[in-house]
Amino acid sequence: MPQQTPARVCLGDFPDEILSLIFSLVDTATLLGSVPNVCRGWRAACANDVYGPKVRLKLRIVQRVLRIRPECLGRWIVATVGRFAWVIVLDLSWCDVEVEDGFLECARSMQRITSLNLSNCREITDTGLVHVAQLVQLTHLDLSYCQKITDTGLEHVAKLTQLISLDLWNCHNITDTGLEHIAQLTQLISLDLWNCRNITDTGLEHISQLTQLTSLNLSDCENLTDTGLEHVAKLTQLTSLILSYCYKITDTGLGHVAQLKQLTNLNLSYCDKITDTGLENLAQLTQLTSLDLCYCYHITDTGRALIPCLRS
């Protein structure tokens, strides 16, 4: 009896779910640069967001691996990323090319994205955030060093009701009005406002509504006073609070901070108006494991001895 030749099986014959399982073992650069260009079937598999692997795309690394010239990177994003359904984490931070609002327009089709990092994308404006607001699955958004963003942009960000983490580090144009918009994001657990120097105690009154917050960074918000900390004291779930370089804070403000019984990390460095009297209030914070008092010149060893984590 003649031996039968086994039927040839082509990779393209596999259903999408099997292809996607295979592609999940391929590095991100190859997935984005080569796989979609092999055939129509593979390109279709790349567009299938049901079975596709969960891709974390850091553009800076992909650019280096695929050797994309900076002047071509914008066209590559439009041609490739916008039609790639698997991306759930998109990192456009610190690229060799200026990421502009138009790039975000192509990314809005990537409805699976849960994390978007635009750190140091200094050409992004409020117009770009109109497109970002359409990524309704976002839980993490990093806008640090996006210095053209204003309160109008935060009005768009406020539509992202699933956000749990928002980084506005060094966004100089944000004011109390912007924080009034942010107060609508009631799921937030982490908010970074480092060096947002235009916010005042009124802004803290707005964010006191974010009762799920566990981490709040107010470093270098130089207009904040003890009155603002009275609002912060309403955020009873806080475990980390950074107040470094908040020069106007006094011992009275620490009396408000002492109400945050869940705090494990507190940074008061460069708050040079606080004294040992303020530390007497903080002695009530029995959960503290880290307390930064660098350059608090009026604190003595007597005051430090009041805090259990400093004694150890």
C-alpha positions in Angstrom: 0.0 0.0 0.0 1.6 3.3 -1.0 2.6 5.6 1.8 0.5 8.7 1.9 2.2 12.1 2.0 1.0 14.0 5.1 -1.0 17.1 4.3 0.9 20.3 4.6 -0.3 22.6 7.2 0.3 26.3 6.7 0.5 28.7 9.6 -2.0 30.8 7.9 -4.6 28.0 8.1 -4.8 28.3 11.9 -7.8 30.1 13.4 -7.2 33.6 14.9 -7.1 32.3 18.5 -4.3 29.9 17.7 -2.4 32.6 15.7 -2.8 35.0 18.6 -1.4 32.4 21.0 1.6 32.0 18.8 2.1 35.7 18.4 1.9 36.2 22.1 5.4 34.6 22.2 6.8 37.1 19.7 8.5 40.3 20.9 6.6 43.5 20.5 8.9 45.0 17.9 8.5 42.0 15.6 4.7 42.0 16.2 4.4 45.6 15.1 7.1 45.7 12.4 6.9 42.4 10.6 3.9 40.2 11.5 1.1 42.4 10.0 3.1 42.6 6.7 3.4 38.8 6.0 -0.1 38.2 4.7 -3.7 39.4 4.9 -4.6 36.6 7.4 -1.8 37.7 9.8 -2.8 41.3 9.4 -6.4 40.4 10.3 -5.2 38.5 13.3 -3.4 41.6 14.5 -6.7 43.5 14.3 -8.5 40.9 16.4 -8.8 42.3 19.9 -10.7 39.2 21.2 -7.9 36.7 21.1 -4.8 38.9 20.7 -1.9 39.0 23.2 -1.8 42.0 25.5 1.0 44.2 24.1 2.8 46.8 26.1 4.3 49.2 23.6 7.1 51.5 24.7 7.7 53.5 21.5 11.2 54.6 22.5 12.4 50.9 22.6 10.5 49.9 19.4 12.1 52.9 17.6 15.5 51.7 18.5 15.0 48.0 17.7 13.3 48.7 14.3 15.8 51.5 13.6 13.1 54.0 12.7 14.5 57.3 11.9 13.1 60.2 14.0 11.8 62.0 11.0 9.8 58.9 10.0 8.5 58.0 13.4 5.3 60.0 13.1 4.3 58.3 9.8 5.1 54.9 11.4 2.8 55.6 14.3 -0.1 56.6 12.0 0.5 53.6 9.7 1.0 50.9 12.3 0.0 51.7 15.8 -3.5 53.1 15.0 -4.6 49.8 13.5 -3.1 47.5 16.1 -5.8 46.3 18.4 -3.7 44.4 20.9 -2.0 47.3 22.6 -3.2 47.9 26.2 -0.2 49.9 27.4 1.1 52.7 25.2 4.2 54.6 26.3 5.1 57.6 24.1 7.3 59.2 26.8 10.7 60.8 26.1 10.8 59.9 22.4 13.4 61.3 20.0 10.5 63.0 18.1 8.0 65.5 19.3 4.7 63.7 19.9 2.0 66.1 18.8 -1.8 66.1 19.0 -2.2 64.4 15.6 -0.4 61.3 17.0 -3.1 61.0 19.6 -5.8 61.2 17.0 -4.5 57.9 15.4 -4.2 56.3 18.8 -7.9 56.9 19.7 -8.9 53.7 17.7 -6.9 51.6 20.2 -9.9 51.2 22.6 -8.2 48.4 24.6 -5.6 50.8 26.0 -5.7 50.9 29.8 -2.4 52.8 30.4 -1.1 55.8 28.4 2.2 57.5 29.2 2.8 60.9 27.6 5.5 62.1 29.9 7.7 64.9 28.4 5.5 65.1 25.3 5.8 68.8 25.4 3.9 69.6 22.2 0.7 67.9 23.5 -2.0 70.5 24.0 -5.6 70.5 25.3 -6.6 69.5 21.7 -4.8 66.3 22.1 -6.6 65.5 25.3 -9.9 65.6 23.3 -8.6 62.4 21.6 -7.3 60.9 24.8 -10.8 61.4 26.4 -12.1 58.8 23.9 -9.9 56.0 25.4 -12.6 55.1 27.9 -10.8 52.1 29.3 -7.9 54.1 30.6 -7.0 53.5 34.2 -3.5 55.1 34.2 -2.6 58.4 32.6 0.8 60.1 32.8 0.9 63.8 31.6 4.0 64.8 33.5 6.0 67.6 31.8 3.2 68.3 29.3 3.6 71.9 30.0 1.1 73.2 27.4 -1.9 71.5 29.1 -4.3 73.8 30.9 -7.5 73.5 32.9 -9.4 73.1 29.6 -7.5 69.9 28.9 -8.3 68.6 32.4 -12.0 69.1 31.6 -11.5 66.5 28.8 -9.5 64.2 31.2 -12.4 64.3 33.6 -14.4 62.2 31.2 -12.1 59.2 31.9 -14.1 57.9 34.8 -12.1 54.7 35.1 -8.9 56.4 35.9 -7.2 55.3 39.1 -3.8 57.0 38.6 -3.2 60.5 37.2 0.3 62.1 37.0 0.3 65.9 36.4 3.9 66.4 37.6 5.3 69.8 36.4 2.2 70.9 34.5 2.6 74.6 35.4 -0.6 75.9 33.8 -3.0 73.9 36.0 -5.0 75.9 38.5 -7.7 75.3 41.1 -10.2 75.2 38.2 -8.5 72.2 36.7 -8.6 70.4 40.1 -12.4 71.1 40.2 -12.6 69.0 37.0 -10.3 66.3 38.4 -12.6 66.0 41.4 -15.1 64.2 39.1 -12.6 61.2 38.9 -13.9 59.5 42.0 -12.0 56.2 41.3 -8.6 57.9 41.6 -6.2 56.3 44.1 -3.0 58.1 43.1 -2.7 61.8 42.1 0.7 63.5 41.5 0.6 67.4 41.5 4.3 67.9 42.0 5.4 71.5 41.0 1.9 72.6 40.1 2.6 75.9 41.6 -0.6 77.7 40.6 -2.9 75.6 42.8 -4.0 76.9 46.2 -5.9 75.7 49.2 -9.1 76.1 47.2 -7.9 73.4 44.8 -7.3 71.1 47.7 -10.9 71.7 48.8 -11.9 70.3 45.4 -9.8 67.2 45.5 -10.9 66.4 49.1 -13.9 64.8 47.3 -11.5 62.0 46.0 -12.0 59.8 49.0 -10.4 56.8 47.4 -7.0 58.4 47.2 -4.2 56.5 48.9 -1.3 58.5 47.4 -1.0 62.3 47.0 2.0 64.3 45.9 1.9 68.0 46.6 5.6 68.6 46.5 6.6 72.2 45.6 3.0 73.5 45.6 4.3 76.6 47.2 1.0 78.4 47.7 -0.5 75.7 50.0 -1.1 76.6 53.6 -2.3 74.9 56.8 -5.9 75.6 55.6 -5.3 73.4 52.6 -4.2 70.6 54.9 -7.5 70.8 56.7 -9.1 69.7 53.4 -6.4 67.0 52.8 -7.3 65.6 56.3 -10.6 64.4 54.8 -8.8 61.9 52.6 -8.7 59.3 55.3 -7.5 56.5 53.0 -4.2 58.2 52.3 -1.1 56.0 53.0 1.4 58.3 51.2 1.5 62.1 51.4 4.4 64.2 50.0 4.5 67.9 51.2 8.2 68.7 50.5 9.0 72.3 49.6 5.5 73.4 50.9 7.2 76.3 52.8 4.0 77.8 54.3 3.1 74.7 56.3 3.4 75.1 60.1 2.7 73.0 63.2 -1.0 73.8 62.9 -1.0 72.1 59.5 0.6 69.0 61.0 -2.3 68.9 63.4 -4.6 68.3 60.4 -2.2 65.7 58.9 -2.3 63.8 62.2 -5.9 62.8 61.4 -4.7 60.6 58.5 -4.3 57.5 60.6 -3.5 55.2 57.7 -0.3 57.1 56.7 2.8 55.0 56.2 4.9 57.5 54.2 5.1 61.3 55.0 7.6 63.6 53.4 8.0 67.1 55.0 11.5 67.9 53.7 12.2 71.6 53.3 9.1 72.6 55.4 11.2 74.8 57.5 8.5 76.3 59.6 7.6 73.1 61.5 9.0 72.4 65.0 9.0 69.7 67.6 5.5 70.9 68.6 4.2 69.7 65.3 5.9 66.3 65.7 4.0 65.9 69.0 0.8 65.7 66.8 2.4 63.3 64.3 3.3 60.9 67.2 -0.4 59.7 66.8 0.4 58.2 63.4 1.4 54.7 64.6 1.4 53.3 61.0 4.2 55.5 59.9 7.2 53.7 58.5 8.9 56.6 56.7 9.1 60.2 57.7 11.4 62.6 55.8 12.4 65.7 57.7 15.4 66.8 55.7 16.2 70.5 56.0 13.5 71.0 58.7 15.9 73.2 60.7 13.7 73.6 63.8 13.4 69.9 64.4 15.6 68.6 67.2 16.5 65.2 68.6 13.8 65.7 71.2 11.1 65.9 68.5 12.5 63.0 66.5 12.3 60.8 69.6 8.5 61.3 69.6 8.1 59.4 66.3 8.4 55.6 66.5 9.8 55.1 63.0 12.6 57.7 63.7 13.5 56.1 67.0 14.1 52.7 65.3 
